[in-house]
Structures are given as C-alpha cells and as structure tokens.
C-alpha cells in the first residue's frame, strides 16, 4: 500500500529486497529494533518503520527537499477529456 501511494506522489524511490541484500537487512534490523520489518523507509538520517505517506513526505521536505521539486516537475498533469454528448 505504501509503495502505491508513494508512486502517486511522483517521488523517486529505490526499493531494496532485504532478503537478497544482507547489508540492507542489517540496516533495517538496526532501525527496527532487531526485526526485519518492511516497509522501512530511509530519508537522509531518518529511518521510519511502516510509515504513512505523509510522514515520508515530511521527512523528504526536511532532509531532501530537492526530491519534492523533482517530483513536481516529473509528475504528469492529468489530461482533460471533454464529455461528448450523443444527440
């Protein structure tokens, strides 16, 4: 669920499979009281275990605001499709 919602923000994300990457698993365990809890999100110095999208965006705003600017620039605008009436 978090993955989908983060994609809707337009933020660039990097996903790591902690069961394929022992270093990533160790980092997650360090942040999650020894557990391999996913999702664990890292933004700069902040580690968040199972965060809300709002919490992730707050961390990005504080520690990597450039990513928000990049997301806004990359996010496609919705296209307007006028309704067509059949007479």
Backbone as CSV, one residue per row, in Angstrom:
resi,resn,N_x,N_y,N_z,CA_x,CA_y,CA_z,C_x,C_y,C_z
1,UNK,0.825,-1.184,0.000,0.000,0.000,0.000,0.873,1.254,0.000
2,UNK,1.906,1.288,0.834,2.794,2.447,0.876,3.460,2.653,-0.478
3,UNK,3.898,1.572,-1.090,4.566,1.661,-2.392,3.666,2.362,-3.410
4,UNK,2.426,1.947,-3.485,1.484,2.541,-4.440,1.262,4.015,-4.148
5,UNK,1.060,4.330,-2.892,0.810,5.728,-2.532,2.035,6.597,-2.773
6,UNK,3.218,6.075,-2.516,4.431,6.852,-2.795,4.591,7.085,-4.291
7,UNK,4.258,6.095,-5.082,4.350,6.280,-6.541,3.422,7.392,-7.008
8,UNK,2.281,7.528,-6.376,1.343,8.601,-6.743,1.894,9.983,-6.405
9,UNK,2.830,10.075,-5.476,3.416,11.376,-5.146,4.390,11.834,-6.213
10,UNK,4.900,10.900,-7.008,5.901,11.243,-8.008,7.319,11.226,-7.469
11,UNK,7.479,10.950,-6.170,8.822,10.899,-5.590,9.598,9.717,-6.156
12,UNK,10.873,9.941,-6.399,11.740,8.849,-6.826,11.991,7.950,-5.620
13,UNK,11.797,6.661,-5.804,12.053,5.727,-4.714,12.993,4.634,-5.201
14,UNK,13.717,4.070,-4.259,14.592,2.935,-4.571,14.192,1.811,-3.635
15,UNK,13.764,0.726,-4.215,13.346,-0.425,-3.422,14.486,-1.426,-3.347
16,UNK,14.664,-2.001,-2.157,15.714,-2.989,-1.943,15.083,-4.205,-1.287
17,UNK,15.356,-5.375,-1.827,14.878,-6.616,-1.231,15.872,-7.017,-0.146
18,UNK,15.469,-6.866,1.107,16.408,-7.118,2.202,16.773,-8.591,2.327
19,UNK,15.997,-9.476,1.735,16.332,-10.896,1.805,17.349,-11.273,0.734
20,UNK,17.613,-10.366,-0.187,18.664,-10.569,-1.187,19.905,-9.745,-0.884
21,UNK,19.815,-8.835,0.058,20.912,-7.906,0.352,21.182,-7.899,1.862
22,UNK,22.197,-8.652,2.309,22.477,-8.750,3.745,22.782,-7.404,4.406
23,UNK,23.444,-6.505,3.700,23.740,-5.184,4.276,22.455,-4.388,4.495
24,UNK,21.552,-4.466,3.545,20.267,-3.772,3.689,19.466,-4.383,4.834
25,UNK,19.506,-5.701,4.964,18.794,-6.366,6.061,19.346,-5.910,7.408
26,UNK,20.655,-5.781,7.502,21.271,-5.321,8.751,20.852,-3.889,9.066
27,UNK,20.777,-3.059,8.047,20.364,-1.666,8.256,18.915,-1.593,8.743
28,UNK,18.056,-2.418,8.160,16.654,-2.452,8.588,16.557,-2.964,10.023
29,UNK,17.296,-4.019,10.353,17.267,-4.539,11.730,17.719,-3.481,12.724
30,UNK,18.725,-2.697,12.353,19.215,-1.635,13.239,18.138,-0.570,13.467
31,UNK,17.334,-0.323,12.458,16.289,0.703,12.571,15.012,0.171,13.208
32,UNK,14.806,-1.154,13.154,13.528,-1.743,13.575,13.687,-2.643,14.801
33,UNK,14.530,-2.237,15.716,14.701,-2.988,16.975,15.005,-4.465,16.752
34,UNK,15.857,-4.743,15.770,16.273,-6.119,15.516,15.357,-6.905,14.602
35,UNK,14.265,-6.317,14.186,13.309,-7.001,13.307,13.562,-6.652,11.849
36,UNK,13.158,-7.536,10.974,13.243,-7.259,9.538,11.865,-6.806,9.062
37,UNK,11.460,-5.658,9.562,10.137,-5.117,9.265,10.168,-4.338,7.960
38,UNK,9.240,-4.662,7.086,9.100,-3.907,5.850,7.662,-3.406,5.759
39,UNK,7.455,-2.225,5.253,8.478,-1.343,4.717,9.196,-0.559,5.812
40,UNK,10.473,-0.412,5.609,11.285,0.505,6.395,11.835,1.503,5.393
41,UNK,11.632,2.775,5.659,11.995,3.829,4.714,13.092,4.685,5.322
42,UNK,14.106,4.962,4.521,15.206,5.823,4.941,15.201,7.081,4.086
43,UNK,15.206,8.221,4.749,15.317,9.513,4.069,16.391,10.283,4.810
44,UNK,17.546,10.447,4.169,18.657,11.097,4.861,18.962,10.328,6.132
45,UNK,19.053,11.019,7.276,19.384,10.342,8.533,18.181,9.704,9.230
46,UNK,17.006,9.840,8.655,15.779,9.377,9.305,15.397,7.981,8.815
47,UNK,15.114,7.094,9.771,14.605,5.759,9.458,13.184,5.669,9.989
48,UNK,12.273,5.198,9.150,10.864,5.099,9.538,10.369,3.686,9.257
49,UNK,9.802,3.051,10.271,9.275,1.697,10.125,7.773,1.786,9.881
50,UNK,7.359,1.246,8.737,5.954,1.243,8.328,5.307,2.628,8.452
51,UNK,5.908,3.627,7.795,5.398,4.997,7.928,4.200,5.268,7.024
52,UNK,3.535,6.359,7.314,2.488,6.846,6.414,3.160,7.638,5.291
53,UNK,2.436,7.846,4.219,2.969,8.660,3.122,3.255,10.069,3.621
54,UNK,2.364,10.603,4.437,2.567,11.947,4.975,3.861,12.062,5.756
55,UNK,4.155,11.046,6.538,5.395,11.062,7.316,6.622,11.012,6.401
56,UNK,6.555,10.219,5.344,7.663,10.148,4.387,7.844,11.499,3.706
57,UNK,6.754,12.103,3.271,6.838,13.404,2.595,7.404,14.461,3.542
58,UNK,7.010,14.432,4.815,7.580,15.368,5.794,9.089,15.196,5.899
59,UNK,9.546,13.947,5.958,10.984,13.682,6.052,11.706,14.159,4.796
60,UNK,11.102,13.935,3.645,11.702,14.409,2.391,11.756,15.930,2.394
61,UNK,10.680,16.566,2.823,10.640,18.029,2.869,11.774,18.569,3.748
62,UNK,12.048,17.891,4.853,13.076,18.356,5.780,14.490,17.989,5.343
63,UNK,14.682,16.780,4.817,16.038,16.289,4.570,16.435,16.217,3.099
64,UNK,15.480,16.274,2.194,15.801,16.185,0.764,14.761,16.940,-0.059
65,UNK,14.576,18.239,0.205,13.513,18.988,-0.473,13.646,19.016,-1.995
66,UNK,14.841,18.852,-2.497,15.049,18.826,-3.947,14.230,17.704,-4.590
67,UNK,14.059,16.597,-3.863,13.285,15.485,-4.408,11.820,15.862,-4.627
68,UNK,11.297,16.732,-3.773,9.915,17.193,-3.972,9.812,18.047,-5.226
69,UNK,10.814,18.907,-5.448,10.820,19.723,-6.662,10.905,18.835,-7.896
70,UNK,11.774,17.810,-7.832,11.908,16.881,-8.954,10.603,16.133,-9.205
71,UNK,9.918,15.753,-8.127,8.655,15.017,-8.264,7.592,15.886,-8.916
72,UNK,7.538,17.145,-8.519,6.546,18.055,-9.118,6.815,18.249,-10.605
73,UNK,8.093,18.375,-10.952,8.452,18.595,-12.351,8.167,17.355,-13.196
74,UNK,8.343,16.182,-12.620,8.184,14.943,-13.380,6.750,14.434,-13.414
75,UNK,5.940,14.885,-12.494,4.576,14.365,-12.394,3.739,14.867,-13.571
76,UNK,3.203,13.939,-14.350,2.390,14.374,-15.493,1.074,14.979,-15.026
77,UNK,0.649,15.970,-15.747,-0.644,16.578,-15.443,-1.736,15.689,-15.994
78,UNK,-2.859,15.712,-15.324,-3.991,14.940,-15.825,-4.518,15.592,-17.091
79,UNK,-4.834,14.774,-18.016,-5.394,15.292,-19.257,-6.889,15.497,-19.076
80,UNK,-7.369,16.521,-19.701,-8.791,16.824,-19.649,-9.442,16.248,-20.894
81,UNK,-10.411,15.426,-20.670,-11.152,14.850,-21.782,-12.578,15.382,-21.710
82,UNK,-12.940,16.263,-22.621,-14.298,16.815,-22.573,-15.335,15.716,-22.804
83,UNK,-16.456,15.889,-22.162,-17.538,14.927,-22.348,-18.142,15.111,-23.730
84,UNK,-18.480,14.042,-24.302,-19.075,14.082,-25.622,-20.540,13.706,-25.508
85,UNK,-21.361,14.526,-26.058,-22.803,14.251,-25.998,-23.242,13.571,-27.279
86,UNK,-24.038,12.574,-27.099,-24.637,11.909,-28.266,-26.029,12.491,-28.468
87,UNK,-26.246,13.114,-29.583,-27.556,13.721,-29.862,-28.410,12.812,-30.678
